[in-house]
Each structure stands twice: as C-alpha cells, then as structure tokens.
C-alpha cells in the first residue's frame, strides 16, 4: 500500500469562559484526527494566509463565533495516520476571546459536527480528546499552576 505523506499547519483556539472550554466534535470529514473526538476549534492555514486570519476564518466556520483577540501561546507537532495519509501537523495554539453568542457550526460538510462550551471538570478524560485538545488541557493546568505560584 502506498501511503501519502502530507504536512499541515493549523491554528487552534484555546478559549475558556466561566470555567468552560470551547470544543468542537470532529465529523467523519476530519482529515487528520478520528471522528467523534473533541478537538479545539480552528484548522488549516491556507497558502499565503496569516495564522490569526486562518484562526478567525476557521472559528466562524466551526463555531459561528467572531474572534476578538488572539495571543500565541505555544506550537507543537503531531503525527497521525488517517484514510491512507500520514500527516505531519504543526499546531499553533492561541489564547482566544470572542464576541458573545452561542456556538453554532456554520460550515456545511466540514470537519466539525458540533461546537459547545464544556465545563473544564468534564474534559479530564483525555481519551475523548484529540491530541491537540489534550495538550491544551495540560497547557491550562500549567498556566493555572504558574499563576498560583507567582501571585
């Protein structure tokens, strides 16, 4: 079997509001990670597109929410295999804030089937999270520990 290798750079939002994290559930159309996993909203950066512009576009498609502010937190790499493709993914993580409103998936036949605010206490089982979402939870734990230790 001939496996294709693809590289992808994606921008993801880590958004926390009232001790809830904004998550998107992956659909069957997800190119990199398995359907049904909870993932961070965001996605691939198109050629020539600035990362924050890609993040804003993807957030509108996947959540219907308008990005107000984004600050780069971290970058990580992942390897995944899905549908005969070996993916090398670079993920840019942004702390993000939005204009008010309830999340609603606006993209038709896209990689997201649901977008919801989930209480942080309900997302401790990393088996239901994509690898970037699981790393986001560790980033949140780390940032809380750093804030508590320094203040």
GUTIKE-921557 format. One record per residue: x, y, z of N, C-alpha, C in turn; residue in one letter. Coordinates in steps of 0.001 Angstrom, whole numbers, padded with zeros to 6 digits, always signed. Layout:
// residues N
XYZXYZXYZa...
// end
This chain:
// residues 151
+000833-001176+000000+000000+000000+000000+000878+001241+000000x+000578+002182-000863+001318+003419-000980+000676+004476-000084x+001403+004898+000944+000871+005890+001882+001358+007273+001471x+000422+008197+001339+000766+009586+001057+001217+010257+002341x+002151+011174+002205+002613+011962+003350+002226+013411+003089x+001578+014004+004067+001160+015406+003932+001561+016188+005171x+001873+017450+004943+002204+018375+006010+001078+019392+006116x+000747+019745+007350-000315+020726+007562+000072+021616+008735x-000190+022901+008591-000014+023840+009695-001397+024361+010048x-001740+024271+011313-003071+024673+011768-002973+025649+012928x-003995+026483+013057-004123+027430+014169-005346+027028+014986x-005176+026893+016299-006255+026462+017179-006487+027462+018301x-007749+027584+018711-008130+028477+019802-008267+027703+021104x-007661+028231+022134-007925+027772+023496-008724+028896+024129x-010016+028657+024283-010921+029677+024806-011603+029150+026056x-011424+029866+027151-012043+029492+028422-012925+030647+028867x-014175+030305+029221-015141+031294+029686-015959+030652+030799x-015998+031291+031959-016765+030763+033103-016409+029309+033402x-015125+029002+033435-014621+027640+033697-015139+026619+032691x-015361+027073+031451-015757+026188+030359-014783+026381+029198x-014499+025284+028510-013601+025295+027357-014424+025091+026093x-014156+025893+025062-014846+025741+023790-014222+024579+023030x-015047+023589+022705-014587+022413+021966-015471+022151+020762x-014889+021499+019773-015594+021101+018560-015473+019589+018416x-016586+018910+018118-016538+017450+017910-016276+017185+016435x-015271+016354+016166-014868+016058+014792-015882+015163+014092x-016136+015476+012829-017063+014699+011998-016288+013670+011177x-017018+012890+010392-016388+011911+009503-015479+012574+008477x-015672+013850+008199-014858+014570+007214-013520+015039+007786x-013266+014767+009052-012000+015193+009664-010824+014566+008918x-009895+015383+008407-008802+014818+007626-007679+014188+008452x-007455+014682+009689-006276+014260+010442-006609+013364+011633x-007557+013778+012464-007862+013040+013694-009212+012338+013574x-009414+011314+014375-010591+010434+014274-011893+011174+014577x-012943+010841+013822-014265+011409+014083-014728+011059+015504x-015521+011966+016086-016071+011735+017424-015216+012308+018538x-013929+012551+018255-013087+013151+019279-013450+014629+019450x-013267+015123+020660-013424+016552+020912-012096+017210+020600x-012157+018322+019890-010982+018977+019334-011091+020475+019599x-010004+021174+019455-010042+022628+019575-010579+023227+018286x-011382+024262+018370-011818+024922+017138-010624+025584+016461x-010643+025562+015167-009562+026110+014369-009277+025147+013232x-008168+025336+012553-007849+024425+011471-006745+024926+010582x-006690+024340+009395-005592+024554+008473-005433+025981+007993x-004170+026369+007838-003817+027681+007318-003589+027526+005821x-004337+028285+005028-004196+028241+003573-002912+028946+003144x-002337+028557+001983-001127+029234+001493-001351+030750+001403x-000402+031506+001939-000468+032958+001912-001328+033584+002984x-002012+032763+003776-002910+033269+004820-002123+033439+006120x-002370+034524+006817-001746+034736+008118-002423+033826+009146x-001657+033286+010114-002249+032349+011074-003470+032883+011813x-003445+034136+012279-004597+034670+013018-005797+034835+012084x-005562+035184+010818-006653+035266+009851-007272+033886+009626x-006432+032861+009534-006932+031492+009383-007746+031092+010604x-007248+031447+011784-007963+031124+013019-009340+031777+013016x-009410+033050+012671-010697+033760+012643-011643+033109+011635x-011153+032760+010457-011985+032120+009417-012503+030770+009894x-011598+029956+010419-011986+028623+010893-012974+028705+012057x-012779+029668+012959-013696+029820+014091-015103+030164+013621x-015212+031048+012635-016533+031368+012089-017187+030137+011483x-016412+029338+010737-016956+028131+010101-017385+027093+011135x-016546+026900+012146-016766+025794+013088-017622+026151+014291x-017691+027438+014644-018437+027816+015850-019424+028958+015624x-019299+029659+014518-020127+030835+014279-019737+032020+015139x-018652+031894+015901-018219+032965+016797-017148+033824+016134x-017211+035126+016403-016266+036066+015817-015101+036302+016772x-013899+036078+016276-012680+036271+017063-012493+037746+017396x-012227+038048+018670-011959+039419+019106-010456+039597+019314x-009838+038627+019984-008424+038739+020321-007799+037356+020336x-006532+037278+019891-005794+036017+019923-004339+036303+020269x-003806+035483+021160-002396+035620+021567-001740+034247+021466x-000640+034170+020712+000064+032907+020521+000618+032407+021853x+000299+031148+022159+000751+030537+023406+001875+029541+023202x+001753+028713+022169+002675+027597+022012+002539+027031+020607x+003486+026208+020221+003426+025456+018966+003897+024038+019265x+003204+023065+018688+003539+021655+018900+003395+020906+017584x+004064+019770+017485+003938+018947+016285+003290+017614+016639x+002586+017044+015645+001876+015776+015809+002049+014944+014551x+002004+013644+014728+001962+012701+013610+000677+011910+013745x+000005+011713+012634-001249+010948+012650-001406+010239+011309x-002139+009132+011322-002477+008439+010081-003979+008314+010004x-004518+008713+008858-005964+008636+008654-006241+008528+007158x-007085+007582+006801-007516+007382+005408-006339+007247+004440x-005312+006480+004836-004172+006235+003961-003202+007386+003834x-003339+008388+004685-002448+009551+004641-001689+009628+005970x-000388+009818+005864+000449+010034+007034+000631+011540+007186x+000079+012093+008260+000079+013535+008481+001208+013951+009405x+001850+015047+009055+002778+015739+009931+002146+017110+010170x+001622+017301+011367+000864+018506+011694+001659+019389+012643x+001750+020667+012318+002263+021674+013241+001063+022484+013702x+000854+022538+015007-000294+023229+015588+000177+024472+016333x-000439+025603+015993-000206+026862+016695-001380+027074+017643x-001095+027236+018919-002140+027389+019933-002262+028858+020327x-003491+029361+020281-003769+030750+020622-004759+030823+021782x-004467+031697+022760-005490+032068+023736-006424+032990+022983x-007715+032697+023003-008654+033437+022165-009853+033911+022963x-010389+035054+022525-011657+035541+023067-012562+035899+021898x-013874+035848+022148-014870+036003+021100-015911+037027+021485x-016643+037493+020477-017864+038250+020747-018872+037259+021301x-019836+037719+022060-020824+036849+022687-021659+036077+021679x-022309+035061+022182-023182+034244+021353-022967+032774+021632x-023920+031990+021204-023825+030544+021367-023101+029949+020168x-022214+028968+020392-021524+028362+019266-022483+027571+018369x-022301+027732+017073-023102+027044+016066-022210+026740+014873x-022182+025486+014445-021397+025110+013269-022072+025709+012040x-021321+026498+011267-021895+027125+010078-021411+026472+008787x-020290+025764+008836-019736+025113+007647-020527+023850+007324x-020900+023686+006066-021639+022508+005620-020644+021436+005180x-020842+020209+005652-019996+019065+005299-018534+019278+005663x-018272+020014+006728-016907+020264+007172-016448+019233+008186x-015333+019513+008807-014729+018563+009746-015308+018648+011151x-016244+019581+011375-016842+019759+012700-018330+019463+012655x-018802+018616+013608-020234+018313+013653-020944+018978+014824x-020176+019499+015787-020780+020188+016934-019734+021100+017562x-020189+022187+018161-019317+023094+018903-020055+023501+020171x-019399+023305+021324-020047+023575+022606-019029+024075+023632x-019551+024809+024604-018760+025156+025781-018901+023997+026762x-017789+023401+027164-017800+022234+028045-017133+022607+029370x-017791+022316+030505-017142+022593+031793-015773+021906+031864x-014778+022647+032323-013429+022087+032418-013404+020785+033218x-014249+020702+034231-014282+019482+035045-014770+018268+034255x-015457+018489+033130-015980+017386+032313-015011+016925+031229x-013882+017604+031055-012969+017233+029969-011634+016717+030480x-011646+016049+031585-010409+015492+032153-010038+014140+031536x-010988+013465+030884-010713+012185+030243-010104+012451+028870x-008780+012374+028780-008114+012712+027522-008367+011681+026424x-008969+010532+026743-009279+009535+025712-010332+010045+024728x-011130+011026+025128-012164+011571+024234-011697+012842+023535x-010433+013207+023751-009882+014433+023174-008877+014113+022068x-008815+014978+021068-007745+014870+020074-006424+015194+020780x-005285+014778+020207-004007+015116+020854-003815+016616+021089x-004168+017514+020146-004025+018945+020465-004935+019399+021608x-006151+018880+021682-007061+019252+022768-006524+018750+024110x-005964+017543+024129-005371+017019+025359-004195+017894+025790x-003370+018311+024829-002262+019206+025166-002772+020546+025682x-003873+021034+025131-004457+022289+025606-004843+022178+027078x-005389+021028+027461-005752+020837+028872-004504+020914+029749x-003401+020315+029286-002148+020398+030048-001638+021840+030099x-001793+022581+029000-001382+023995+028987-002203+024796+029995x-003500+024517+030065-004353+025222+031028-003935+024896+032456x-003656+023615+032732-003205+023220+034067-001886+023898+034410x-000972+023944+033441+000329+024557+033657+000181+026050+033928x-000653+026725+033136-000801+028176+033313-001443+028498+034659x-002401+027678+035102-003002+027904+036428-001962+027720+037525x-001134+026671+037389-000101+026406+038391+000917+027554+038417x+001292+028059+037242+002249+029166+037190+001640+030425+037793x+000375+030714+037498-000280+031898+038034-000378+031818+039551x-000753+030652+040065-000878+030455+041508+000470+030569+042191x+001527+030028+041569+002859+030037+042173+003466+031431+042197x+003096+032295+041260+003724+033609+041176+002894+034736+041759x+001650+034447+042167+000802+035516+042683+000235+035176+044045x
// end
